[in-house]
Every structure is written in structure tokens, then in C-alpha cells.
Amino acid sequence: MKKFKVCKNLDYVQGHLRYGHAEVTVEAETEEEALAKAEECFADHNYDVVVDDYEIEDCGDLYGEAYID
């Protein structure tokens, strides 16, 4: 028997983002080179933001069709 992750959209989600971090992927020969390249990306605002902690206080009604994720 297979397991399926089934999802359905919410109208809204309300809460607080608490903590997060910036993340980049760079190609380099050494850790020092990777850190230097990453600092350039951070200075240029060229990074992804990852949310580490959050609190959901409320959410809206479900809508639309369910889908397999």
C-alpha cells in the first residue's frame, strides 16, 4: 500500500515569523573561498531566506481541489 501526501490550499495564514537565516550555494575549492564568495552574495542581497521558527495563530477556510504533493 502506498502513502500519499494530499494538500489543499488555505485562504490565508496569520502568525509570526520568529527566526530565520540567509542561505547561498557557491562553488569553491576551499572553505575560505566559499566563505568569501558567500559574503559577496550576502552583500549583493543575492540569497534565499529560510524561516527557522514560526507561530501560526489562525488560518482561513480551505478552498479549491485537493492535490497530491
C-alpha positions as CSV (number, residue, x, y, z in Angstrom):
1,M,0.0,0.0,0.0
2,K,1.3,3.5,-0.9
3,K,1.2,6.6,1.2
4,F,0.2,9.9,-0.4
5,K,0.7,13.4,0.9
6,V,-2.6,15.2,0.0
7,C,-2.8,19.0,0.3
8,K,-5.5,21.7,0.0
9,N,-5.0,25.5,-0.1
10,L,-5.9,27.9,2.7
11,D,-7.4,31.4,2.1
12,Y,-4.7,32.8,4.5
13,V,-2.3,32.0,7.3
14,Q,-1.8,34.5,10.1
15,G,1.0,34.4,12.6
16,H,4.6,35.5,13.4
17,L,7.9,34.7,11.8
18,R,10.4,34.4,14.6
19,Y,13.8,33.4,13.4
20,G,15.4,32.7,10.0
21,H,18.7,32.7,8.2
22,A,20.1,33.6,4.7
23,E,21.4,30.8,2.6
24,V,23.6,30.7,-0.6
25,T,25.2,27.9,-2.6
26,V,28.6,28.6,-4.0
27,E,31.2,26.6,-5.9
28,A,34.7,26.8,-4.4
29,E,37.9,24.9,-3.9
30,T,38.3,25.7,-0.2
31,E,36.1,26.7,2.7
32,E,37.8,30.1,2.8
33,E,37.0,30.7,-0.8
34,A,33.4,29.5,-0.2
35,L,33.0,32.0,2.7
36,A,34.4,34.8,0.6
37,K,32.1,34.1,-2.3
38,A,29.1,33.8,0.1
39,E,29.9,37.2,1.7
40,E,29.8,38.7,-1.8
41,C,26.3,37.2,-2.4
42,F,25.2,38.5,1.0
43,A,26.5,42.0,0.3
44,D,24.6,42.0,-3.1
45,H,21.4,40.7,-1.4
46,N,21.6,37.6,-3.6
47,Y,20.5,34.9,-1.2
48,D,17.5,32.8,-0.1
49,V,15.8,33.4,3.2
50,V,14.9,30.3,5.2
51,V,12.4,30.6,8.0
52,D,13.6,28.5,11.0
53,D,10.8,29.2,13.5
54,Y,7.2,30.5,13.3
55,E,3.9,30.5,15.1
56,I,0.6,30.2,13.4
57,E,-2.2,31.9,15.2
58,D,-5.1,31.5,12.7
59,C,-5.9,30.3,9.2
60,G,-8.6,30.7,6.7
61,D,-11.0,28.3,5.1
62,L,-9.9,25.6,2.7
63,Y,-10.7,26.1,-0.9
64,G,-10.1,24.5,-4.3
65,E,-9.4,20.9,-5.2
66,A,-7.1,18.7,-3.1
67,Y,-3.9,17.8,-4.8
68,I,-1.0,15.3,-4.4
69,D,2.2,17.0,-3.4
